[in-house]
Amino acid sequence: MTTTIPARSLAVEGDIGVLTLSYPPVNALSQVMREAIVEGMREANANPAVKAIVLICDGRTFLAGADITEFGKPPKAPSLREAQDQIEGASKPVIAAIHGTALGGGLEVALCCHYRVAVPSAKCGLPEVHLGLLPGAGGTQRLPRIVGVEKALDMILNGSHVPARKCLEMGLVDALVPEGELRAGAIAFARTVLAEGRPLRRVRDNDDKLLAARAHPEIFAKVRQDNARKFRGFPAPEANIQCIEAAVNLSFDEGLATERRLFTELVAGTPSIAQRYAFFAERKATKIPDVPDDTPTARVAKVGIIGAGTMGGGIAMNFANVGIPVVLVETQQAALDRGLAVVRKNYENSAKRGRFTTEQVEQRMDLLTGSLQMEALADCDLVIEAVFENMAVKKEIFGKLDRICKPGAVLATNTSALDVNEIASAATSRPEAVVGMHFFSPANVMKLLEVVRGAKTSATALATAMQIAKKIGKVAAVSGVCPGFIGNRILAARSAQAQAMVLEGAMPWDIDQVLYDFGLPMGPFAMSDLAGLDIGWSKETSKGATIRERLCEMDRRGQKNGAGYYDYAVVDGTRTAQPSEVTRGIIRDLMGEQGKVARAIGKEEILERCVYAMVNEGAKILDEGIAIRASDIDVVWVNGYGWPVYRGGPMFYADTVGLPTVVARLQAYGDRMGPGFTLSPLLERMAAEGKSFTR
Ligand code: T1G
């Protein structure tokens, strides 16, 4: 007998009631789903034929958490707490049957069940910290009671999706059932529970796992210290830690009250609003208005990469990591060998950190082959050119690809700034197959992929690039063709202000400090030292006209040779950057030669000129149609340049400040913004009209 209403159905199989929930695409705990749980549990509890209940979900995953779209709006009954109480207070055993990802509120619902089973491919997590939140439905109180405080701290503060096997080891799930047989396996487990007369086990009733932490409160100080740098500027991690401390030190209900109070504070705060915005912005960036979701795409079974340097090797790792074979093409055997050796070293380092087993390293390396012949690319479905930034070389390569590659192959360039349309013109018979795929270094680590759409790029080529980006775990955003695309063009706007200000009286370390304190991982000068000041510089052509050129002429090439804008020393084994009197002297000389007199530049001016110049450039990028939407610009800067996600991105931040304020400040700086600066008409218009980019 089955009763089915929207979102739920209850089937009685013998003495087991199977309550199936359904709310595509990810079974988020919307109001409909909460109601389905409350009503479904009432029905199952009231049915005398039902001796135990299996809670299972339709579709691709178990409950994936609260419905994030409901946050910030008036709550709608029933609450998640009411749904959980129906489960935890049931008069018969409730077994959660988990597949896909049981996340956030979804896992918190499962923790209210008396038992949990999962298929091996399932994962469980409490990733609320990534939304600037904390598990607000008892997760901070129940998880430590199951897995212990240290594992709970790790899981909650990293928001990790823990594979089912590890969940079994931790006691988070009670049994694994065969893949594809979740329903039958859960029913069998329920029958075992009944046959063995197992109790209605409530997580809240058992504090045993908390005792160790009670005896060692210092673990909380340690976790704070160990993560200070990673959590800098984020309010949520500290709130999560306080909730888990409450679990250790207070009663269950007092701990729940602490959790509710801190959740309520976080959910209303700008950092969480920004992080939730970023979550949806990443997903919105995959939507291309004139490229429908059902656009045919090339099946990428084999990838070719031209250039086995740092970028080519890093790019190759992305595909090997998901089981796609790669052929790397180089011109010299030594370069090819060196490239593959670097890749192996990267994998072995990851293995040392426990990320891969040695077997997995070999599996990945077996997928990487090399060749000195471009003809080896003939059977590749996607070819990515990753040679140095020289237009003539790239055009020569694409001319050859045009002759060698099979029909339907997508031809991508990893250029970080060059004109993709000009490169495409070299692939004379198929410019529509050419697309930019701008990876960020280190390509096997950085999440962002700028997918650059040329004037002739076909919908298929574009859709293929976006699809493969998701498969290799990248966050992709589409850019039109312009110098620097979205990210580097905005970076250049910021650099122009930073470079100008060091010739007006601010020191590089002053500017870096302001941007570091704002939340960026490092400022422009530290970034230049890290990348190397001599990129694009040559002794022969150097004119000594800029600070950078003079530093290079003094062989101060950045971190790599111990001196750049900063002096680098190794103190207690760690490299430290110190302000340099050499750099200060170069700045003084240059200002003297240019007849400039230093003035004091305050932190506010430094921040506003750098950040609002970025916003202004973003508005131009939007106005020119280089970016499809403002949130794509934010996706680029959060995922490619370390913009603090709790500030949403440059465009979200501008809305937080208020566009009228941004415009007024830029106008107040006037000529100080430099001769190359012009106010974006779109920005000015939107400010005047009281509009916002992202709200
Ligand atoms: N709420 C609303 N919509 C969601 C959603 C959610 N929780 N999760 C996903 N979506 C939408 C998403 O925007 C996209 O929409 C579609 O579903 C597919 O998502 C009280 C407070 C589950 C691993 O943080 O991690 O519970 O673009 O493209 O790659 O303590 O979605 O199609 O219109 O990402 O297969 C905690 C967030 C919430 C999980 C699936 N839960 N979601 O990945 O699909 S807070 C999360 C994910 C909470 C409680 C707290 C992933 C996924 P559209 P997708 P996917």
Residues whose N, C-alpha, C, O or C-beta is under 5 A from the ligand:
A	BS01	T1G	P25 V26 A28 A64 G65 A66 D67 I68 T69 T101 L103 G104 G105 P127 E128 L134 P135 G136 A137 R283
